[in-house]
């Protein structure tokens, strides 16, 4: 399955993780606590982890063609929540084994 990840520097990682999970909980299966969350979207799965200065996000798409769309959807939503700061999403694709 196509996978990518990104580490986003922010002091509000836990807040954004929880906001994204709550935002999508009405539409998709979601599990989360302040430091870890999983969201099963129609395009694939997002796994989020937070620590003091970083939001770690991994996305896995159901189909190869959906990975970029999944990255964009997740990043766009978090960017909206973080309108007071500029976040950088430099996605790294996992190499196929």
C-alpha positions as CSV (number, residue, x, y, z in Angstrom):
1,X,0.0,0.0,0.0
2,X,1.4,3.4,-0.9
3,X,2.5,5.3,2.2
4,X,4.1,8.7,3.1
5,X,4.8,10.6,6.2
6,X,5.6,14.1,7.4
7,X,6.9,15.7,10.6
8,X,5.3,19.2,11.0
9,X,7.0,21.5,13.5
10,X,4.5,23.1,15.8
11,X,4.0,23.7,19.5
12,X,0.3,22.9,19.0
13,X,0.6,19.4,17.7
14,X,-1.8,17.8,20.2
15,X,-4.4,20.5,19.6
16,X,-4.3,20.0,15.8
17,X,-4.3,16.2,16.2
18,X,-7.5,16.4,18.3
19,X,-9.2,19.0,16.1
20,X,-8.7,16.9,13.0
21,X,-9.9,13.7,14.7
22,X,-13.0,15.4,16.1
23,X,-13.7,17.1,12.8
24,X,-13.8,13.8,10.9
25,X,-15.4,11.7,13.7
26,X,-18.9,12.3,12.4
27,X,-18.0,11.0,9.0
28,X,-15.2,8.3,9.4
29,X,-14.1,5.8,12.0
30,X,-11.8,7.7,14.3
31,X,-9.9,6.8,17.5
32,X,-7.7,9.3,19.4
33,X,-6.3,10.7,22.6
34,X,-4.1,13.8,23.1
35,X,-1.0,12.1,21.7
36,X,-2.2,9.6,19.1
37,X,-5.0,9.3,16.5
38,X,-6.1,7.2,13.7
39,X,-8.6,8.1,11.0
40,X,-10.0,5.6,8.5
41,X,-10.9,7.9,5.5
42,X,-12.5,6.8,2.3
43,X,-9.1,7.3,0.5
44,X,-7.1,5.4,3.1
45,X,-5.8,5.8,6.7
46,X,-4.1,8.7,8.5
47,X,-2.1,8.1,11.7
48,X,-1.2,11.1,13.8
49,X,1.2,11.4,16.8
50,X,2.1,14.5,18.7
51,X,5.0,15.4,21.0
52,X,6.1,18.8,22.5
53,X,7.2,20.3,19.2
54,X,6.1,18.1,16.3
55,X,3.0,16.6,14.7
56,X,3.9,13.3,13.0
57,X,1.6,12.2,10.3
58,X,1.6,9.0,8.3
59,X,-0.9,8.3,5.5
60,X,-1.6,5.1,3.7
61,X,-3.7,5.1,0.6
62,X,-5.9,2.3,-0.6
63,X,-4.7,2.9,-4.2
64,X,-1.5,4.4,-5.6
65,X,-3.3,7.2,-7.3
66,X,-4.9,8.3,-4.0
67,X,-1.8,9.0,-2.0
68,X,-1.2,12.6,-3.2
69,X,-4.9,13.4,-2.7
70,X,-4.9,12.0,0.8
71,X,-1.7,14.0,1.7
72,X,-3.4,17.2,0.4
73,X,-6.7,16.6,2.2
74,X,-5.0,16.0,5.6
75,X,-2.6,19.0,5.1
76,X,-5.3,21.4,4.0
77,X,-7.5,20.6,7.0
78,X,-4.6,21.0,9.5
79,X,-3.5,24.2,7.8
80,X,-7.0,25.7,8.3
81,X,-6.9,24.8,12.0
82,X,-3.5,26.4,12.2
83,X,-4.3,29.7,10.6
84,X,-2.2,31.6,13.1
85,X,1.0,29.9,12.1
86,X,2.6,28.8,8.9
87,X,3.1,25.0,8.8
88,X,5.4,23.2,6.4
89,X,4.3,19.8,5.0
90,X,7.3,18.1,3.3
91,X,5.8,14.7,2.6
92,X,8.3,11.8,2.3
93,X,7.1,8.8,0.3
94,X,8.0,5.3,1.6
95,X,10.0,3.4,-0.9
96,X,8.4,0.1,-2.2
97,X,10.2,-2.9,-0.8
